[in-house]
Amino acid sequence: MKRIDDTMGLMPDVAIQAHPYLGAALDWVGMDGIEMSVRFDAGDGDVQRSSAKVGAFVNLAHQDRRGIHMSRLYLLMDEYLSARTISASMLGYLLRAVLESHKDLADRARISIRFDQLIRRPALRSEHSGWRAYPVSIEASLCANGFRLDLGTDVVYSSTCPASAALSRQLIQEQFSKDFEATKPLDHAAVLTWLGSEKGIVATPHAQRSIARLRVRYVDGAPLNLIALLDRVESSLGTPVQTAVKRIDEQAFALANGSNLMFCEDAARRIQRALDADDSIADFQVRLEHQESLHPHDAVAHVSKHTGAASIAG
């Protein structure tokens, strides 16, 4: 009986057969949503293995070719991503291998990798800590203009409205005027008790869960340091959401919100300043959403590096 391998050369491959009248080259052809295991170091030396969704694409430069070698794409993704830790250099090697496997068909390649990275974050005041799952998206491409690599993630934070805070303070002042006559001397103990009562906080400013969707492009040779990026952005905002929370942590979070009143525009400028100060970042785009508790719609702002160079979205 013949081995299966002995018959492989006889099997037709209609995808690569020439068809002179197909009519056009194609920008990108490939697969998306490939289920893959990946290894990633977020910047703390802890290489985690995660379940990822991967996209792999090449252009189809020859107008007379019907298709590409999708099995070659899949096997290369598995060979590199399953066994090697994601880095800029590794992704460069992978993209060159993809183009070599399609040298008769393509001159551009790109891959996308999407997964969640677990990172342990400390509590604000107590000795506890907890896990945050940060979404990670990595986009890498290789073409005539060279190698490009973008890293994306989300930062979730709390935003307290400055206008609402001012209106709340006014109502507290009015309540104070009702409860303490201007013509009578103030009693320290009475005022202290009043401040600790519900009358002392008759109105509260509204706050909402907010999201900064980050996409950064690093300079050549810079590591994909996710934790450093998160630390920089979360510190600039002052109110990232928490994991383990005791009362002392909740009180510290309330203080952080009161000390970091911000409109969506304020948050955008804070992040812009923080990322501009990072020499390892060549370009960035950020979309901020303040998911309003007052309105049924969101407040949104976009901000970028404004270098005058080609946009990161290009």
N, C-alpha and C positions, 0 to 999 in steps of 0.2 A: 504494500500500500504506500502511496506517495505521502510524504510529509506535507503539512499545510504550507510550510515555508517554501517548498519546492514549486508550488503553484502560484506564489505571489506575483512573480513576474508576468504571469498570464492574465492577471486580473485587470480589467479596464479601469481607467481613470478619466471619466468624461469631463470632469471639472476643469482640467487643464488643457483639454483639446482646443486647438485654435478654431475660432469662428470669426471669419473676417467681417461679418456684418452685424456684430453685436452693438457697436456704435459708440461706446464711451468708456473712458476710464472712471474708476470709482474712488471717492475720497477715502472711505474706510470700509473694510470688510473684516468680520471676525466673529467673536463670541462675547456675550456679556452674561453676568450672573453665574460664572463658573464657580462651583463649590470647591474651596481649596483650603488647606491648612497652611498658615503662615507663621513665621517667627519674627518678633519685633521687640527691640529694646527701646523703651520710651525715654531713656536717658539716665536711668538709675542703675544700669548694669543687669537688671532682671529681664532676661529674654523670655517673653511669654509666647506660648503657642495659642493661636486664636483661629476660630472658624471665620473664613473670609469669603466675600464674593468678588470675583476677579473678572475684568474685561480685558480682552487681548485683540488687537486690531492691526492690520496693515492696509496700505492703500493698494488698489489694483491698478497699476500704472499702464498695463498693456490692454489696449482696447479690444483686442481680439481674443483675450483669455476669459474663460467663463467663470472661473472661481479660484479660490486659494486652497492651501493645505491646512484645513482646520485641525486635523489630528496632530500635525506638527506643532501648532500653537499650543494645544492642550498639553502635550507631552513636555514641551519646554517650560510651561508654567509650573507643572508638577515637579520637574527636575530641579528648578531653581528655588521656587517659593517654599516647597515642603521641607527642604533640607538646609537652606541657607537663611541667615538672618537678613531681613530687609535693610538695605543701606543704599546710598546713592551709587556707589561703585557697583554693587551687585545688580541693581536695576539697569545700569549702563551695559553690563555684560549680557544681561538677559535680552535687552533690546537689540544688541548687535547680533546675538544668536538668532533672534527672530528674523532679522533681515537676511542673515546668511541662509536661513532655511527657506527664504522666499526671494533669493537673489535674482531669479528669472521673472519675478512678478511685481516686486514692490521696492520702493526706496524710502518709505516712511513707516514707522511703527510706533504704537503707543499702548500702554497698559494702565489699568486702573485697579486699585485694591481698596476694598472697604471692609472694615472690621471694627470691633469695640475693644478698647484697651483698658484693663482694670488698673487703677492707680490708687494707692492708699493715701488718704488725705487726713491730716491731724485735725482734731477739734480745736475750736478757738481758744478755750481756756482750760478745759479739763485734760486729763492725761489720755483720753480715749482717741481713737481714730476709726476710720471706716473706708469702705471701698466706693470709688466712683468709676462708672463705666463711661469713658469718653469715646465718642465716635471718631474714627480715623478714616480719612480718605487720602490716598496717595495716587497722584497722576504723574506718569512719566512718559516722555516721548523722545524719539530720535529721528531727526530729518536733516536736510541740507543745512539748516540753521544751527544744528548742534543738538545737545542733550538738554532737556528741561525737566525739572522736577518740582512739583507742588505738593505741599502737605496741608490738609484741611482738618479742622476739628470744631467742636462747639464748646462754648463756655456758657454755663447757665448761672444766672445771678439774680439778685433782688434789686429792684429799683424803686425808690420812694420819690413821689412827685414833689418837686419844690413848691409848686403853686398850691397843691393840696396842703402841704405843711404850713405854708403861710396863712392859709384860710383857717386851718385848725388852731394855730396860735392865736389868731384874732378872736375866735370863739372862746378859747380858754381865758383870754384877757377879759372878755365881756362877762363871763361867769364869775371871775374873780371880783370884778367891780360890783356885781350883785351881792356877793357873799361877804364882802369886806367894805364897809363904808369908808369913804375917803376922809371923813371928818374924825374918825376914831383911830386911836393908835393900834398898830398891828401887834398881835400877840404871836410870838415866834412859834410856840407849841401849836397854836390853832392853825397857823399857816402851814406848818409841817404836816399836820394831820390832814388838812384840806388837800395838799399836794399828793398825798398818798391815797386819796379817795377817788371815786369815779368822777366826782365834780372837777377834780384837778386835771382830768384828762377827758373832758366832755366831748372832745372831737379828736379823731386820729387821722393822719394823712393816709392816703391810699398808696399801697405798694403792689408790685406785680412781679411774677416770675418773668425773667427776661433772658434772651438768648443772643449771644454774639457768635455768628457763624464765620469762622476764620478760614482764609486760604492764603498761605504764604509761599513764596519762592525763595529758597536759600541761595546764597552765593556759592560758587563752585568750591567743593571741598568741605563745606559746612555739614556737620552731622544733623540727622533728623531728630533733634532733641525736643520731643513733645512736652516733657515735663517743664523744661525751661520756658517754652512758649506759654504754657498754661500758667506758670508762676508769674510771669511778666504781666499777662493780661488780667489775671484774677487780682493781683496786687494793685493794678491801676484802677480797678473798679471798686475794690474794697468790700464787696458783698457777695462773693460766690456762695452758692448753695452749699449746705453742710451735710455731713454724714451722721456720725454719732453726736448726739446733742443731749447734754445734761442742762439743768436750769442755768448754771453759770455760763454755759455756751450760748443758750438762747438769749440771755440778757446781753451778752457781748455782741450777738448778732443784731439785737435791737439797737444797741449803741452804734454799731457800724452803719446801720441803715440811716439813723438820725444824723450821722456825721458825713454821709455820702449821698445827700439829696441830688438827684440827677434826672434831667430830661434825657430822652433818647439821643439828642444832639450832644449833650454833655458826655455821655458814655462813649459815643463815637470818637470825640476828640481826645478823651483820655486814652483810649486804645491806640489811636493814631500816634500820639506822642510816645507811648510805650514801645510800639513796634518801630517807629522811626529811630529810636535810640539803640536798637539792636543791629550791630554791624553785620551780623550773620544773615540778615534778611535783606534780599535784593528788591523784593516787591511784595505787596500784599493787597488783598481786598477783604473787607469785613462788611457783613450785613447784620444790623442789629434790629431785634424785635422786642419791643416792650409790650407784652401781652396784657393789655389794659384790664384793670379791674373796674374802672369807671365806665368805659365804652365797650361796645361789642366788637370793636375793630382794634387793630394793633397800631402802635406808633412805630415807624420804621425809619432807619437811617442807613446810608451806605457811605463808606469811607475807604480811601486807598492811599497809596504812597505818593502819587502824583510826581513821579520821577521824570515824566516826559518820555520814558522808554515805552516799548510795546507793552500793552496791558497784559496782566497775568491771565486774563480770560481769553487772550488771543491764541 
